Amino acid sequence: MELITDKLIADQLINRINLLQQDTKPQWGKMNVYQMLKHLTMWEEMAMNKTLYKQAFLGRLIGKFALKDMLKEGPLKQSMPTVPSFKMSGDGDIGPEKSKLIDLIKAHIDYPKGFLHPFFGKLTAEEASRMAYKHADHHLHQFGV
């Protein structure tokens, strides 16, 4: 089970992020590489409790059930829906976004805590670490790295 709080796993993600280029194209989905990095940065800020979101009503009803499915072994499915707050638009220089994301991933190693996800609800420290890895891994695969 991969956890983003494991230094070796975090370093592997960072190496993959560093492979991204401004013109890297997605293999599926609608985001460009800048939007994906911004999306991951916002998600990591939430996971580190730097930005707080309220849980949606539907999430209160089925969030824990859906979380169990998300945390199963294996990669996340392609083209899954995202929380509206994390939908990105626009374009920009990926350099600063890569740096912010890498700093947040490094910070996870020393931050084994849970957080409130806007759909899944309260995640334990282990659930948060596993989900952070799976989410980053999913989007890096989306861009072929």
MARTORDREN-468003 format. One record per residue (C-alpha): z, y, x; residue in three letters; chain; residue number from 1. Coordinates in steps of 0.5 Angstrom, whole numbers, plus 500, padded with zeros to 3 digits. Example, Ala and Ser with C-alpha at 12.3 -4.5 7.8 and 13.67 -1.06 7.14 Angstrom:
BEGIN
<r w="516" v="491" u="525" r="ALA" c="A" k="1"/>
<r w="514" v="498" u="527" r="SER" c="A" k="2"/>
! end
This chain:
BEGIN
<r w="500" v="500" u="500" r="MET" c="A" k="1"/>
<r w="498" v="507" u="503" r="GLU" c="A" k="2"/>
<r w="503" v="512" u="503" r="LEU" c="A" k="3"/>
<r w="501" v="519" u="505" r="ILE" c="A" k="4"/>
<r w="508" v="520" u="508" r="THR" c="A" k="5"/>
<r w="506" v="515" u="513" r="ASP" c="A" k="6"/>
<r w="504" v="518" u="520" r="LYS" c="A" k="7"/>
<r w="498" v="513" u="521" r="LEU" c="A" k="8"/>
<r w="495" v="514" u="514" r="ILE" c="A" k="9"/>
<r w="496" v="522" u="514" r="ALA" c="A" k="10"/>
<r w="492" v="522" u="521" r="ASP" c="A" k="11"/>
<r w="487" v="518" u="518" r="GLN" c="A" k="12"/>
<r w="486" v="522" u="512" r="LEU" c="A" k="13"/>
<r w="486" v="528" u="517" r="ILE" c="A" k="14"/>
<r w="480" v="525" u="522" r="ASN" c="A" k="15"/>
<r w="476" v="524" u="515" r="ARG" c="A" k="16"/>
<r w="477" v="531" u="513" r="ILE" c="A" k="17"/>
<r w="475" v="533" u="520" r="ASN" c="A" k="18"/>
<r w="468" v="530" u="519" r="LEU" c="A" k="19"/>
<r w="466" v="534" u="513" r="LEU" c="A" k="20"/>
<r w="461" v="539" u="514" r="GLN" c="A" k="21"/>
<r w="459" v="545" u="510" r="GLN" c="A" k="22"/>
<r w="453" v="542" u="508" r="ASP" c="A" k="23"/>
<r w="456" v="535" u="506" r="THR" c="A" k="24"/>
<r w="453" v="533" u="500" r="LYS" c="A" k="25"/>
<r w="457" v="529" u="494" r="PRO" c="A" k="26"/>
<r w="455" v="521" u="493" r="GLN" c="A" k="27"/>
<r w="457" v="523" u="486" r="TRP" c="A" k="28"/>
<r w="460" v="528" u="481" r="GLY" c="A" k="29"/>
<r w="459" v="536" u="481" r="LYS" c="A" k="30"/>
<r w="463" v="539" u="486" r="MET" c="A" k="31"/>
<r w="461" v="541" u="493" r="ASN" c="A" k="32"/>
<r w="465" v="540" u="499" r="VAL" c="A" k="33"/>
<r w="468" v="547" u="499" r="TYR" c="A" k="34"/>
<r w="470" v="546" u="491" r="GLN" c="A" k="35"/>
<r w="473" v="539" u="493" r="MET" c="A" k="36"/>
<r w="477" v="541" u="499" r="LEU" c="A" k="37"/>
<r w="480" v="547" u="495" r="LYS" c="A" k="38"/>
<r w="481" v="542" u="489" r="HIS" c="A" k="39"/>
<r w="485" v="537" u="494" r="LEU" c="A" k="40"/>
<r w="489" v="543" u="497" r="THR" c="A" k="41"/>
<r w="491" v="545" u="490" r="MET" c="A" k="42"/>
<r w="493" v="538" u="488" r="TRP" c="A" k="43"/>
<r w="497" v="538" u="495" r="GLU" c="A" k="44"/>
<r w="501" v="544" u="493" r="GLU" c="A" k="45"/>
<r w="503" v="541" u="487" r="MET" c="A" k="46"/>
<r w="505" v="535" u="490" r="ALA" c="A" k="47"/>
<r w="509" v="539" u="495" r="MET" c="A" k="48"/>
<r w="512" v="543" u="489" r="ASN" c="A" k="49"/>
<r w="509" v="549" u="492" r="LYS" c="A" k="50"/>
<r w="506" v="550" u="485" r="THR" c="A" k="51"/>
<r w="509" v="548" u="478" r="LEU" c="A" k="52"/>
<r w="505" v="546" u="472" r="TYR" c="A" k="53"/>
<r w="508" v="544" u="465" r="LYS" c="A" k="54"/>
<r w="506" v="537" u="463" r="GLN" c="A" k="55"/>
<r w="501" v="536" u="457" r="ALA" c="A" k="56"/>
<r w="503" v="534" u="451" r="PHE" c="A" k="57"/>
<r w="498" v="528" u="451" r="LEU" c="A" k="58"/>
<r w="501" v="526" u="458" r="GLY" c="A" k="59"/>
<r w="508" v="526" u="455" r="ARG" c="A" k="60"/>
<r w="505" v="521" u="450" r="LEU" c="A" k="61"/>
<r w="501" v="516" u="455" r="ILE" c="A" k="62"/>
<r w="502" v="519" u="462" r="GLY" c="A" k="63"/>
<r w="507" v="514" u="465" r="LYS" c="A" k="64"/>
<r w="502" v="508" u="462" r="PHE" c="A" k="65"/>
<r w="496" v="511" u="465" r="ALA" c="A" k="66"/>
<r w="500" v="512" u="472" r="LEU" c="A" k="67"/>
<r w="501" v="505" u="472" r="LYS" c="A" k="68"/>
<r w="494" v="504" u="472" r="ASP" c="A" k="69"/>
<r w="492" v="509" u="477" r="MET" c="A" k="70"/>
<r w="497" v="506" u="482" r="LEU" c="A" k="71"/>
<r w="494" v="499" u="482" r="LYS" c="A" k="72"/>
<r w="491" v="497" u="489" r="GLU" c="A" k="73"/>
<r w="484" v="499" u="490" r="GLY" c="A" k="74"/>
<r w="480" v="506" u="490" r="PRO" c="A" k="75"/>
<r w="480" v="510" u="484" r="LEU" c="A" k="76"/>
<r w="474" v="510" u="479" r="LYS" c="A" k="77"/>
<r w="468" v="515" u="480" r="GLN" c="A" k="78"/>
<r w="468" v="521" u="476" r="SER" c="A" k="79"/>
<r w="474" v="521" u="473" r="MET" c="A" k="80"/>
<r w="477" v="527" u="469" r="PRO" c="A" k="81"/>
<r w="481" v="532" u="472" r="THR" c="A" k="82"/>
<r w="486" v="537" u="470" r="VAL" c="A" k="83"/>
<r w="483" v="543" u="467" r="PRO" c="A" k="84"/>
<r w="487" v="547" u="472" r="SER" c="A" k="85"/>
<r w="484" v="543" u="478" r="PHE" c="A" k="86"/>
<r w="477" v="544" u="476" r="LYS" c="A" k="87"/>
<r w="473" v="549" u="481" r="MET" c="A" k="88"/>
<r w="467" v="553" u="482" r="SER" c="A" k="89"/>
<r w="464" v="557" u="487" r="GLY" c="A" k="90"/>
<r w="462" v="556" u="494" r="ASP" c="A" k="91"/>
<r w="466" v="559" u="501" r="GLY" c="A" k="92"/>
<r w="467" v="557" u="508" r="ASP" c="A" k="93"/>
<r w="470" v="550" u="508" r="ILE" c="A" k="94"/>
<r w="474" v="552" u="515" r="GLY" c="A" k="95"/>
<r w="480" v="555" u="512" r="PRO" c="A" k="96"/>
<r w="480" v="550" u="506" r="GLU" c="A" k="97"/>
<r w="480" v="544" u="511" r="LYS" c="A" k="98"/>
<r w="486" v="548" u="515" r="SER" c="A" k="99"/>
<r w="490" v="549" u="509" r="LYS" c="A" k="100"/>
<r w="489" v="542" u="507" r="LEU" c="A" k="101"/>
<r w="490" v="539" u="514" r="ILE" c="A" k="102"/>
<r w="497" v="543" u="514" r="ASP" c="A" k="103"/>
<r w="499" v="540" u="507" r="LEU" c="A" k="104"/>
<r w="498" v="533" u="509" r="ILE" c="A" k="105"/>
<r w="502" v="534" u="516" r="LYS" c="A" k="106"/>
<r w="507" v="537" u="511" r="ALA" c="A" k="107"/>
<r w="507" v="531" u="507" r="HIS" c="A" k="108"/>
<r w="510" v="526" u="513" r="ILE" c="A" k="109"/>
<r w="517" v="530" u="512" r="ASP" c="A" k="110"/>
<r w="517" v="531" u="505" r="TYR" c="A" k="111"/>
<r w="518" v="525" u="501" r="PRO" c="A" k="112"/>
<r w="519" v="528" u="494" r="LYS" c="A" k="113"/>
<r w="517" v="527" u="487" r="GLY" c="A" k="114"/>
<r w="514" v="532" u="483" r="PHE" c="A" k="115"/>
<r w="512" v="533" u="476" r="LEU" c="A" k="116"/>
<r w="504" v="532" u="475" r="HIS" c="A" k="117"/>
<r w="501" v="536" u="469" r="PRO" c="A" k="118"/>
<r w="499" v="529" u="466" r="PHE" c="A" k="119"/>
<r w="503" v="523" u="469" r="PHE" c="A" k="120"/>
<r w="509" v="527" u="468" r="GLY" c="A" k="121"/>
<r w="515" v="526" u="474" r="LYS" c="A" k="122"/>
<r w="513" v="522" u="480" r="LEU" c="A" k="123"/>
<r w="518" v="519" u="484" r="THR" c="A" k="124"/>
<r w="517" v="520" u="492" r="ALA" c="A" k="125"/>
<r w="514" v="513" u="493" r="GLU" c="A" k="126"/>
<r w="509" v="514" u="487" r="GLU" c="A" k="127"/>
<r w="508" v="521" u="489" r="ALA" c="A" k="128"/>
<r w="506" v="519" u="496" r="SER" c="A" k="129"/>
<r w="502" v="513" u="494" r="ARG" c="A" k="130"/>
<r w="498" v="518" u="489" r="MET" c="A" k="131"/>
<r w="497" v="523" u="494" r="ALA" c="A" k="132"/>
<r w="493" v="518" u="499" r="TYR" c="A" k="133"/>
<r w="489" v="515" u="493" r="LYS" c="A" k="134"/>
<r w="487" v="522" u="491" r="HIS" c="A" k="135"/>
<r w="485" v="525" u="498" r="ALA" c="A" k="136"/>
<r w="482" v="518" u="499" r="ASP" c="A" k="137"/>
<r w="478" v="518" u="493" r="HIS" c="A" k="138"/>
<r w="475" v="525" u="494" r="HIS" c="A" k="139"/>
<r w="473" v="524" u="501" r="LEU" c="A" k="140"/>
<r w="469" v="517" u="499" r="HIS" c="A" k="141"/>
<r w="466" v="522" u="494" r="GLN" c="A" k="142"/>
<r w="463" v="526" u="500" r="PHE" c="A" k="143"/>
<r w="462" v="520" u="504" r="GLY" c="A" k="144"/>
<r w="467" v="520" u="509" r="VAL" c="A" k="145"/>
! end
